[in-house]
Structure formats: structure tokens, C-alpha cells
Amino acid sequence: MSEKNQLLELVPAPSDVISIVHRLVESRRPKNDSQREALFTQLGFISRISQDNPDEQSALRINPLDVGLGSTVLGTWGTYEKDFLDVTLHLYTSTKPGSAETRQGFLQIKNELSDLYGPATHPWEDEQQPPCIWEWNGWAITMHLFNARDSAVMLTVENTDLAQRIDAEEATH
């Protein structure tokens, strides 16, 4: 196998990321904070409440989250008006543009998500690298590849009902 075609050993393994996403989207969406805490406990997540929100008036809150994939993964969970909105993971980050590891992680996760949930939709085809979106069980799985300046994969699993409500509210302002 040529050096160019060798697969890199990714940390975390894409299969571990897929396992977390799959368990999350197969779960019932939490309707209150105690249900969210129970879900996070069931999934082995360790949540933190952000103590320093720069805009206390903001309806959107983002909190640190450890999903058990190691220190290379930046995880967060968000709420909107205290309702659970999403879990976001930043994976395969690199200070180099066009990182081969980042691209490989993106492609492997994309392929595995497509095997599980069907082909991704790409709502903004005019972007150089449009996001990939899968809808499943009331959740939207959105994945972005950033590789122009730095490199990273951003994967978000969000409550579609709440996201639609936010979009509708923003459209009226």
C-alpha cells in the first residue's frame, strides 16, 4: 500500500463516535433537565454547567461536556430557554489547513452515518464544503468539515423540534 493510501489511526476511533451518536439519537429526547441528566448518566456523559456566560440575558446557553472520548475531543451541550437543544463534538482538530487526519475522520464518520441513516442532505450546495445532515427519530445530525485555516470536524446532534422553534422565532425578529 502506498504511503498516500495508508489509513491513519484516528483518535478517537470513528466507530466510538458513531456509537455515541447512535445511542443518543435512539434515545427519547429529554423534556426537562432531570430527563437530560438521566440521559447523560445513561450515556456516560459528564456534564458541567458553565459558570461564566458572557451574556446572562441570552436564551442560548452552552456548557462543557465530557463524552468519554478523551481530551482531544471538545464537547459541549446546549440549551435554549432552559430546554435541552444539542450535543456538539469537535473532533480531529489540527492547526494545519487541509489535515489528512481530519479529512479521513470526516469521511469515515460520514460513510458510517450514511450506512446507518441513509444519504446525507446538503442544504447549501454552493458552499465549498457543505454540511452533511441526517434526520433520525426527532434528531438532526449535522457534520461540518473545516479545513481552510485550521482543520476540524464539528458534529452536532440537535433536537429538531426545538431547532425549528428557534428558527421561527429568529425569523420574526
Sequence and secondary structure as in RCSB ss.txt:
>XXXX:A:sequence
MSEKNQLLELVPAPSDVISIVHRLVESRRPKNDSQREALFTQLGFISRISQDNPDEQSALRINPLDVGLGSTVLG
TWGTYEKDFLDVTLHLYTSTKPGSAETRQGFLQIKNELSDLYGPATHPWEDEQQPPCIWEWNGWAITMHLFNARD
SAVMLTVENTDLAQRIDAEEATH
>XXXX:A:secstr
  GGG     SS HHHHHHHHHHHHTS   SSHHHHHHHHHHHT EE   S  S TT SEEEEEEE SS TT EE
EEEEETTEEEEEEEEEEEESSTT HHHHHHHHHHHHHHHHHH S B S TTSSS  EEEEETTEEEEEEEE SSS
EEEEEEEEEHHHHHHHHHHHHT 
